[in-house]
Amino acid sequence: MAMANRLFRRYDTTVWPFQESDHLVVEGPYTYSRNPMYLGMLAILAGVAMLLGSLTPWAALPSMWAILNNAFIRHEEVMMEERFGDEYRRYGQLVRRWFGRRKI
């Protein structure tokens, strides 16, 4: 998450959801995930659940994933496609939403 945040600062673009980006960041962790900050949030949540040693905190993980995926990411992807057009579509064809590169 910190590396992704530094990249956004280097390119002087916003890290805040629902604000328009000034630059399409496709390097660093963005070569493996279109959403490394959100992936990091889920990893932290999973880590906390492991540290607590109980099954109950794990219930928050699917809920958080659904909120991030449906309320944030889908909206942000529409904004990115409108702002960056074909460049973002090509990037989306190469890098998966959550994790992994596609073989094209």
N, C-alpha and C positions, 0 to 999 in steps of 0.2 A: 504494500500500500504506500509506503514511504517513497519508494523509487518511482512509482507512478505519479505521485503528488509532485515530486521534484521535476519530473519531465513536464508536467503541466505548467509549473512555474517557469521552467526554462523557455517554454514556448509562449509564455504569457497568455495562457488560456484558462478559463474557469474550471474549477473542480466541482462547483456546485451544480447539483441536478437542476434540470429545467432552465438553465441559463445557456444562451447560445455560445458555442465554442468558436474561437477565432482560428484554431489550428487543429488539424487531424493528426493526433499522435499515434504513430504506428511502430514505434521502436521500443526497445527494452521489454518489459513484461507484456506490452501490447502486441508483440509478435506471437504470443501464445494464448492470449485471451483478450477479447474486446472489452472486458470488464474486470481487470485485475483488482481494482479497489473494492468492488462488490464481492469478488471471490475472496479477497483478504478478510472482509468483514465476516463472511461465512466461516472461514478458517479460524478466526478468533473465537467466534461463537462455539465452534466445535471444540476448540482447545479449552474453553471455559467449562464446557459440559464434561470433558474428560477429567479436568482438575477436580470438579465437584464430585465425581465418582457416582453419579446417580443417573438413572434413565430419564428422569423428568426434564432436565434441561435440553435433552435431545429433541423434545417435542417442539421447541422453538425453531429449530433449524429448518424444517420444511416450510413453516409459516414465513420465516424471514426470506427464504429463497423465493417463495411465491410472491411476496410483496415486492422484492427487488426486481424480479423478472417481469411482473405484470404492471406494477405501478411506476417503476422508474425506467428500466431498460427499454421496454417497448416504446415508451414515449421518447426517450433519448435517441433511439435508433431512427425514429421518424424525423426528428430534428436534424440529426447528422446527415441523413440522406437528402433532406431538403437543402441543407447548407453546403454539403460537399459533393452531392450527386454521384456520378460514376466513380469517382475516387473512393468514396465510402462503400459503394456497392462492390467494387473490386476487392477492397479490404475485407468486407464481410464474406466474400467467397473464399478467401484465403485463411481467415482466422475465425474460429468458432466463437460463439457468444460467451461461453463459460471457460472452456479450456481446450486447446488443441488446434493444430494447423490441419487444414484440409489438403488432400493430395489431388491436385488438378492436372 
